[in-house]
Amino acid sequence: MSSSYMPVVGDALSAIEYLGQQNAALELTKSFQEIVLKQDVNILEVNSDHATFRATNIEIFAALEGDVTLHNQFFPKPVTAHLKDLSFNEGMLVLSGFEYRDVEWKERQYERVRPKNPSYVTLQWKRKEFRAPIENISANGMGILAYKLFEMGMKLQPGSNIHLDFQLPPNHKYTGLKGSIVYLHSIGRYSTKLGIQLFPKASEAHSLEKYVAQRKQEILEELDQLFLELSRPRGVECLYF
């Protein structure tokens, strides 16, 4: 392709090839225990069904598994791709299966984390209640996974006002915390993922922020340890190549 070629908007791999010709960097993002990790990557080579990139900081390699997301202002929407190969020694990764996301990317206003140990919340709505595991939490939101939600008579919908009781280690306890349903997504036949906006009081917000900051530090330490283990000289790239 010539450097003046403008790729078809719907062709994500073609767009990446064009950006490579411009020596443009992409931002790669990957969720690790609900924390969004970010890393600039440079385009080295584009083939018919995959592309090779070099990362500026290979510590993110410890979290790379499955799908990742690529960002550039040239893209009409963020691009998802699947990790095909990677090499710690050369700081390179190979991605395939490039597709534009169906939804727009929005930067999170608050950091989100996954609880270290199983944590549960009791959701109360119109004199009904159910208990469900907490998938993730931030200072202003929570994600939970409910089983047979509607079978229990919980006819929730976006905008429903609720109250929540839950506890996070070591001693962050919340009773009757106000919230509102943002979305409900069915997963399989019986499970439903709920996104909840929280309306904490000042003291509750401070407590949530403290928990999230502490948990984020723990997660980053886990990532550092995982990176050290994977980068030990033992031909780690053979796990992928």
C-alpha positions in Angstrom: 0.0 0.0 0.0 1.2 3.5 -0.6 1.5 6.0 2.3 -1.3 8.0 0.8 -3.7 5.1 1.0 -6.7 5.7 3.2 -8.2 2.4 4.4 -11.8 1.4 4.4 -13.4 2.5 7.7 -14.8 -0.9 8.3 -11.5 -2.7 7.9 -9.6 -2.6 11.2 -6.5 -4.4 10.0 -6.2 -2.1 7.0 -6.5 0.9 9.3 -3.7 -0.6 11.5 -1.5 -1.1 8.4 -2.1 2.5 7.4 -1.1 3.8 10.9 2.0 1.6 10.7 3.0 3.4 7.6 2.7 6.7 9.5 4.8 5.3 12.3 1.9 6.0 14.6 1.7 4.4 18.1 -1.4 2.7 19.4 -2.6 2.5 23.0 -3.3 -1.1 24.1 -5.6 -1.6 27.1 -6.2 -4.8 29.0 -8.3 -5.4 32.1 -6.6 -7.3 34.9 -8.8 -8.0 37.9 -11.0 -5.1 36.7 -8.0 -2.6 36.7 -7.5 -1.2 33.2 -3.8 -1.4 32.2 -2.5 0.8 29.5 0.5 0.5 27.2 1.7 2.2 24.1 2.7 -0.3 21.3 4.4 0.3 18.0 3.4 -1.5 14.8 6.2 -3.6 13.3 4.5 -5.7 10.6 1.1 -6.3 9.3 0.1 -9.5 7.4 -3.1 -10.8 5.9 -4.6 -12.0 9.2 -2.3 -10.7 12.0 0.0 -7.9 13.0 3.2 -7.7 15.1 3.7 -5.0 17.7 6.5 -4.0 20.1 5.6 -2.8 23.6 7.4 0.1 25.3 7.0 -1.7 28.7 6.8 -5.5 28.7 5.4 -5.8 32.3 1.9 -5.7 30.8 2.7 -9.0 29.1 2.0 -10.8 32.4 -1.7 -9.8 32.0 -2.0 -10.5 28.3 -4.3 -13.4 27.7 -7.3 -13.6 25.4 -8.6 -10.3 24.0 -7.1 -6.9 24.2 -8.3 -3.5 23.0 -6.4 -1.0 20.7 -7.0 2.7 20.6 -6.1 5.5 18.2 -7.9 8.7 17.3 -7.9 7.5 13.7 -10.2 4.5 14.6 -13.9 5.2 14.4 -14.2 2.9 17.4 -11.7 1.0 19.5 -10.4 -2.2 18.0 -10.5 -5.6 19.8 -7.9 -8.3 18.9 -6.9 -11.7 20.2 -3.4 -12.5 21.5 -1.8 -15.0 19.2 1.9 -15.0 20.3 4.2 -13.0 22.5 7.9 -12.9 23.3 9.2 -11.6 26.6 12.8 -11.5 25.3 12.0 -9.3 22.3 9.2 -7.4 23.8 6.9 -8.3 20.9 3.4 -9.5 20.6 1.3 -10.8 17.7 -2.4 -10.1 17.5 -5.1 -11.4 15.2 -8.9 -11.2 14.8 -9.2 -7.4 14.6 -12.7 -6.1 14.9 -14.2 -2.7 15.8 -16.1 -2.8 19.1 -19.9 -2.5 19.0 -19.9 0.1 21.8 -18.0 3.3 22.3 -15.1 3.3 24.7 -15.6 5.5 27.8 -12.8 6.3 30.3 -13.8 5.2 33.8 -14.4 8.1 36.1 -13.4 6.0 39.1 -11.0 3.1 39.4 -12.6 -0.3 39.6 -11.3 -3.4 41.3 -12.2 -7.0 41.9 -12.4 -8.2 45.5 -9.6 -10.5 46.5 -11.8 -13.0 48.2 -15.5 -13.9 47.4 -17.6 -11.0 48.7 -21.4 -10.8 48.6 -24.0 -8.1 48.6 -27.6 -8.3 49.7 -29.8 -6.2 47.4 -33.1 -4.9 48.7 -36.0 -3.7 46.4 -39.7 -3.3 47.3 -39.5 -5.6 50.4 -37.7 -8.3 48.4 -34.1 -9.1 48.6 -31.4 -11.4 47.2 -27.8 -12.2 47.8 -25.2 -12.2 45.0 -21.4 -12.1 44.6 -19.7 -8.8 43.9 -17.8 -8.9 40.6 -16.2 -5.5 40.8 -16.6 -2.3 42.8 -15.6 1.4 42.6 -16.3 4.5 44.7 -19.5 5.0 42.7 -20.5 1.7 41.2 -20.7 -2.1 41.6 -21.1 -5.0 39.3 -22.8 -8.2 40.6 -23.8 -11.5 39.1 -27.3 -12.7 40.1 -28.7 -16.2 39.7 -32.4 -16.7 38.8 -33.1 -13.0 39.6 -36.5 -12.8 37.9 -37.6 -16.2 39.2 -37.3 -14.6 42.7 -39.8 -11.9 41.7 -37.1 -9.2 41.4 -38.5 -7.4 38.3 -35.7 -4.9 38.3 -35.0 -2.6 35.3 -32.7 0.3 34.6 -33.5 3.2 36.9 -34.8 1.0 39.8 -33.8 2.4 43.1 -32.3 -0.2 45.6 -30.5 -0.5 48.9 -27.4 -2.6 49.5 -25.8 -4.3 52.5 -22.3 -5.6 52.1 -18.9 -5.9 53.8 -15.4 -5.6 52.3 -12.2 -6.8 54.2 -10.9 -6.0 56.6 -13.6 -3.8 58.2 -15.4 -1.9 55.5 -19.1 -2.4 56.3 -22.0 -0.8 54.5 -25.7 -1.0 55.5 -28.6 0.4 53.4 -26.3 2.1 50.9 -28.4 3.7 48.2 -28.0 2.6 44.6 -29.7 2.6 41.2 -29.7 -0.1 38.5 -27.8 1.1 35.4 -28.1 -2.1 33.2 -29.0 -5.8 33.3 -27.3 -8.2 30.9 -28.4 -11.9 30.7 -25.6 -14.4 30.8 -26.9 -17.9 29.8 -30.3 -19.0 30.9 -30.4 -18.2 34.6 -27.6 -15.6 35.3 -27.9 -11.8 35.1 -25.1 -9.3 35.3 -26.1 -6.1 37.0 -24.4 -2.7 36.8 -25.3 -0.5 39.8 -24.6 3.1 40.4 -23.9 3.8 44.1 -24.9 7.0 46.0 -22.7 6.8 49.1 -22.7 9.3 52.0 -19.5 11.2 52.5 -18.2 8.7 55.1 -19.1 5.7 52.9 -17.5 7.3 49.8 -14.3 7.8 51.8 -14.3 4.2 53.0 -14.9 2.9 49.4 -12.1 5.0 48.0 -9.8 3.7 50.7 -10.7 0.1 50.0 -10.3 0.5 46.2 -6.9 2.2 46.6 -5.7 -0.6 48.9 -7.0 -3.3 46.6 -5.5 -1.7 43.5 -2.1 -1.7 45.2 -2.5 -5.4 46.0 -3.5 -6.2 42.4 -0.5 -4.3 41.0 1.8 -6.2 43.4 0.2 -9.5 42.1 0.9 -8.4 38.6 4.6 -7.6 39.4 5.0 -11.0 41.0 3.4 -12.7 38.0 5.7 -10.8 35.7 8.8 -11.9 37.6 7.7 -15.5 37.5 6.9 -15.5 33.8 10.1 -13.6 32.8 12.5 -16.0 34.5 15.0 -17.5 32.0 13.2 -20.7 31.1 12.1 -20.3 27.6 8.8 -18.7 28.6 8.0 -17.8 25.0 7.5 -21.5 24.3 4.2 -21.2 26.2 2.9 -19.3 23.1 5.0 -20.1 20.1 
